[in-house]
Amino acid sequence: MKMTLLEMTQNILSALDSDEVNSISDTIESLQVAYVIKETYDEQFNNIEIPELRGLIQLNGISDVTKPNYMKVPDAVKNFEWIKYRDDRNSNRFTDVMYVSPDEFLEMQFQYSTTSDNVFLTTDPVSGVQYYIKTNKAPTYYTSFDNNYLAFDSYDSVYENTLHSTKSAAFGTKEFSFPLVDTFIPPIEASLFPLLLAEAKSVCFMNIKQTGSSKEEQRARRQRIRMQNDQYKAKPAQARRFGTDRNFARNR
């Protein structure tokens, strides 16, 4: 069963034989417990994929004609699984833009010079480094040198002066925030709440009551084993569903 932050806090306070509360901010101790729950979540579940945080994303254009091939990563985006851009020369189709490493990207771009046809000398907005990009086609590759700006290999100057947000489409994962509010429910499966509660309860016994609870530590250990077993069973199903791993992502 899923629980709100207040319900978990009340559960732990009851186990600690502490005062009852109607809000996590009622007492110093209840707020301490809420912080422990948040820290426990960050430690135990930060790397778990949360379906609710995955979805469509539109990139941010910077509208700078001296850097026409650059776009910005929207706030609170953790990584991309794929990026597409609308190709005006190709019946306005949204075509894949493939990720390459910064080294691979620059190796491709440094092959151009002033004698190359249809090129433009762009400037990286952070480092000031200059390199040539193509101006007669929609982008086909991208990279990031700083995890904030995305650099693309080209833009089509016949149809646009810079890359536009409305022509971009991406799919990825947004960063998660854990607000300290009574009604907040952590976005994990119901089966994982016993683990979160047991781990947080064990920490609270140690940090707040300055004593250990062998019962809660055993419960937390059992829940960790159960979670590991469930993850292992899920792997073959994921492989069948998604096939090979194609993650052209920006990882923080």
Backbone hydrogen bonds, N-H to C=O, Kabsch-Sander energy under -0.5 kcal/mol:
donor,donor_aa,acceptor,acceptor_aa,energy
5,L,184,F,-2.2
6,L,182,D,-2.1
8,M,4,T,-2.3
9,T,5,L,-2.4
10,Q,6,L,-2.9
11,N,7,E,-2.2
12,I,8,M,-2.3
13,L,9,T,-2.6
14,S,10,Q,-2.1
15,A,11,N,-1.7
16,L,12,I,-1.9
17,D,14,S,-1.2
18,S,13,L,-2.9
26,D,23,S,-1.7
31,L,27,T,-1.8
32,Q,28,I,-2.1
33,V,29,E,-2.4
34,A,30,S,-2.0
35,Y,31,L,-2.1
36,V,32,Q,-2.1
37,I,33,V,-2.3
38,K,34,A,-2.2
39,E,35,Y,-2.8
40,T,36,V,-2.7
41,Y,37,I,-2.4
42,D,38,K,-2.5
43,E,39,E,-2.1
44,Q,40,T,-2.7
45,F,41,Y,-2.9
46,N,42,D,-0.7
48,I,45,F,-1.5
53,L,50,I,-1.9
54,R,51,P,-1.6
55,G,172,G,-2.3
57,I,170,A,-3.0
60,N,72,K,-2.3
61,G,59,L,-0.6
62,I,70,Y,-0.7
65,V,63,S,-0.5
67,K,64,D,-1.7
70,Y,67,K,-1.7
71,M,150,L,-2.0
72,K,60,N,-3.4
73,V,148,N,-3.1
77,V,74,P,-1.0
78,K,76,A,-0.5
78,K,173,T,-3.1
79,N,173,T,-1.4
81,E,171,F,-3.7
82,W,171,F,-1.5
83,I,97,V,-0.6
84,K,169,A,-3.4
85,Y,95,T,-2.1
86,R,167,K,-2.3
87,D,93,R,-3.5
88,D,86,R,-0.8
90,N,87,D,-1.1
92,N,87,D,-1.1
93,R,87,D,-0.7
93,R,90,N,-1.7
95,T,85,Y,-2.4
95,T,93,R,-0.8
97,V,83,I,-2.7
98,M,96,D,-0.5
98,M,140,T,-2.5
100,V,142,Y,-2.2
105,F,101,S,-2.7
106,L,102,P,-2.5
107,E,103,D,-2.2
108,M,104,E,-1.8
109,Q,105,F,-2.3
110,F,106,L,-2.8
111,Q,108,M,-0.9
112,Y,109,Q,-1.6
116,S,113,S,-1.8
120,F,133,I,-2.1
122,T,120,F,-0.9
122,T,131,Y,-2.5
123,T,66,T,-0.8
124,D,129,V,-3.1
128,G,124,D,-1.7
131,Y,122,T,-1.7
133,I,120,F,-2.2
134,K,153,D,-1.6
135,T,118,N,-2.1
137,K,155,Y,-0.9
142,Y,98,M,-2.1
143,T,151,A,-2.1
146,D,149,Y,-0.5
150,L,71,M,-3.7
151,A,143,T,-2.9
152,F,69,N,-2.1
152,F,150,L,-0.5
153,D,141,Y,-1.8
155,Y,134,K,-1.7
157,S,135,T,-2.7
157,S,155,Y,-0.9
159,Y,156,D,-1.4
160,E,156,D,-1.6
163,L,68,P,-2.0
167,K,164,H,-1.0
168,S,165,S,-1.8
169,A,84,K,-2.1
170,A,57,I,-2.1
171,F,82,W,-2.2
172,G,55,G,-2.2
173,T,79,N,-2.1
174,K,53,L,-2.6
175,E,76,A,-3.1
181,V,179,P,-1.7
184,F,181,V,-1.4
188,I,186,P,-2.2
192,L,189,E,-1.9
193,F,190,A,-1.2
196,L,192,L,-2.1
197,L,193,F,-2.9
198,A,194,P,-2.6
199,E,195,L,-2.8
200,A,196,L,-2.4
201,K,197,L,-2.5
202,S,198,A,-2.3
203,V,199,E,-2.0
204,C,200,A,-2.4
205,F,201,K,-2.2
206,M,202,S,-1.5
207,N,203,V,-3.2
208,I,204,C,-2.6
209,K,204,C,-1.4
211,T,205,F,-2.9
217,E,213,S,-2.5
218,Q,214,S,-2.3
219,R,215,K,-2.0
220,A,216,E,-2.6
221,R,217,E,-2.1
222,R,218,Q,-2.3
223,Q,219,R,-2.1
224,R,220,A,-2.2
225,I,221,R,-2.1
226,R,222,R,-2.2
227,M,223,Q,-2.3
228,Q,224,R,-2.3
229,N,225,I,-2.2
230,D,226,R,-2.3
231,Q,227,M,-2.3
232,Y,228,Q,-2.0
233,K,229,N,-2.0
234,A,230,D,-1.1
235,K,231,Q,-0.9
235,K,232,Y,-0.8
237,A,233,K,-0.5
238,Q,234,A,-2.0
239,A,235,K,-2.3
240,R,236,P,-2.0
241,R,237,A,-2.0
242,F,238,Q,-2.9
243,G,239,A,-1.9
246,R,244,T,-0.7
247,N,245,D,-0.5
248,F,81,E,-1.2
248,F,246,R,-0.7
249,A,247,N,-1.6
251,N,249,A,-0.7
252,R,250,R,-0.5
